[in-house]
Amino acid sequence: MNLYFACSITGGRAFETVYQAITRALLEDGHEVPTAHLADSGVKALEMIVSPRQVYERDVAWMRACDALIAEVSTPSHGVGYEVAFALSLGKPVLCCYQEGQPVSKMITGNNHPKLHVATYQTANEAVKLVRAFLTAQR
């Protein structure tokens, strides 16, 4: 599957190891993940050389082409919220996962869109299991 992975970049990187575990598992499972680089520790520097317009156009194209969007939403992010809403508007299935106990916007947790799945995890391994179960259900 072609998967768009969304995570916080400028809002904070406290869950970077989870981002890395998810993207690593997706790639190991043979999925195409054009946004896998967002999990890398050096992503801020990498994204600094790309203009805001280029990021928008690139990411919108990737979302249009994806089969599903997976978002790690433990850290608040305007961009991730926008990506979730945009993917839903395109009719894409979306998984929003977050670490249990983290405060997440009620615009995510209260949304009953039939294509939106929201789930919590305690460990990076549990997050990977959630993602894999979500993708199995999409097939």
C-alpha positions as CSV (number, residue, x, y, z in Angstrom):
1,M,0.0,0.0,0.0
2,N,1.0,3.6,-0.5
3,L,0.8,5.2,3.0
4,Y,1.1,8.8,4.1
5,F,2.6,8.9,7.6
6,A,1.9,12.2,9.5
7,C,3.6,13.3,12.7
8,S,4.7,16.5,14.5
9,I,7.8,18.3,13.2
10,T,7.8,21.8,14.5
11,G,5.4,21.2,17.4
12,G,7.8,18.9,19.2
13,R,9.6,15.6,18.7
14,A,9.0,13.8,22.1
15,F,7.5,10.8,20.3
16,E,10.2,10.5,17.6
17,T,11.1,6.9,18.6
18,V,7.4,5.9,18.1
19,Y,7.5,7.6,14.7
20,Q,10.6,5.7,13.8
21,A,9.1,2.4,15.0
22,I,6.0,2.9,12.9
23,T,7.7,3.9,9.7
24,R,10.4,1.2,10.1
25,A,7.6,-1.5,10.4
26,L,5.7,-0.1,7.5
27,L,8.8,-0.2,5.2
28,E,9.7,-3.7,6.5
29,D,6.2,-4.8,5.6
30,G,6.7,-3.6,2.0
31,H,4.6,-0.5,2.0
32,E,5.5,2.6,0.1
33,V,5.8,5.5,2.6
34,P,6.9,8.8,0.9
35,T,6.9,10.6,4.3
36,A,9.0,8.1,6.1
37,H,11.8,10.7,6.3
38,L,9.6,12.7,8.8
39,A,10.5,10.1,11.5
40,D,14.2,10.8,11.1
41,S,16.0,12.8,13.8
42,G,17.3,15.3,11.3
43,V,14.0,16.1,9.6
44,K,13.8,19.7,10.8
45,A,17.1,20.6,9.1
46,L,16.0,18.7,6.0
47,E,12.6,20.4,5.8
48,M,14.2,23.9,6.3
49,I,15.6,23.9,2.8
50,V,12.1,23.3,1.3
51,S,9.8,26.3,0.9
52,P,6.4,26.3,2.5
53,R,4.7,26.2,-0.9
54,Q,6.8,23.2,-2.0
55,V,6.0,21.4,1.2
56,Y,2.3,22.0,0.7
57,E,2.2,21.0,-2.9
58,R,4.4,17.9,-2.3
59,D,2.4,16.7,0.7
60,V,-1.0,17.3,-1.0
61,A,0.2,15.3,-4.0
62,W,1.3,12.5,-1.7
63,M,-2.0,12.5,0.2
64,R,-4.0,12.4,-3.0
65,A,-1.9,9.4,-4.1
66,C,-2.0,7.5,-0.8
67,D,-4.3,4.6,0.0
68,A,-4.5,5.6,3.7
69,L,-3.1,8.1,6.2
70,I,-1.6,7.1,9.5
71,A,-1.1,9.9,12.0
72,E,0.7,9.8,15.3
73,V,-1.1,12.6,17.2
74,S,0.4,12.6,20.7
75,T,2.0,16.0,20.1
76,P,-0.4,18.8,18.9
77,S,0.4,19.9,15.4
78,H,-1.5,22.3,13.1
79,G,-0.1,20.5,10.1
80,V,-1.1,17.0,11.2
81,G,-4.6,18.2,12.0
82,Y,-4.8,19.7,8.5
83,E,-3.5,16.5,6.9
84,V,-6.1,14.3,8.8
85,A,-9.0,16.6,7.7
86,F,-7.7,16.7,4.1
87,A,-7.3,13.0,3.8
88,L,-10.8,12.5,5.2
89,S,-12.2,15.0,2.7
90,L,-10.6,12.8,0.0
91,G,-12.3,9.7,1.4
92,K,-9.1,8.1,2.6
93,P,-9.1,5.9,5.6
94,V,-7.2,7.5,8.5
95,L,-5.7,6.1,11.7
96,C,-4.9,8.6,14.5
97,C,-3.0,6.9,17.2
98,Y,-1.6,8.5,20.4
99,Q,0.1,7.5,23.6
100,E,-2.5,6.8,26.3
101,G,-2.8,9.7,28.7
102,Q,-1.7,12.4,26.2
103,P,-4.2,15.2,25.7
104,V,-5.5,15.1,22.1
105,S,-7.8,17.5,20.5
106,K,-11.5,16.7,20.8
107,M,-11.7,17.5,17.0
108,I,-9.9,14.2,16.6
109,T,-11.3,12.1,19.5
110,G,-14.9,13.4,19.1
111,N,-15.0,12.9,15.3
112,N,-17.3,10.1,14.2
113,H,-16.3,10.1,10.5
114,P,-16.7,6.5,9.3
115,K,-13.2,6.6,7.7
116,L,-11.5,7.8,10.9
117,H,-10.1,5.4,13.5
118,V,-8.7,6.7,16.7
119,A,-6.7,4.4,19.0
120,T,-4.3,4.6,22.0
121,Y,-1.2,2.7,22.8
122,Q,1.2,2.5,25.7
123,T,4.5,1.4,24.0
124,A,6.0,1.8,20.5
125,N,5.4,-1.9,19.9
126,E,1.7,-1.5,20.7
127,A,1.6,1.5,18.2
128,V,3.1,-0.8,15.5
129,K,0.5,-3.4,16.3
130,L,-2.3,-0.9,16.0
131,V,-1.1,0.3,12.7
132,R,-0.8,-3.2,11.3
133,A,-4.3,-4.1,12.5
134,F,-5.7,-0.9,10.9
135,L,-4.0,-1.8,7.6
136,T,-5.2,-5.4,7.7
137,A,-8.8,-4.1,8.1
138,Q,-8.4,-1.8,5.1
139,R,-7.6,-4.8,2.7
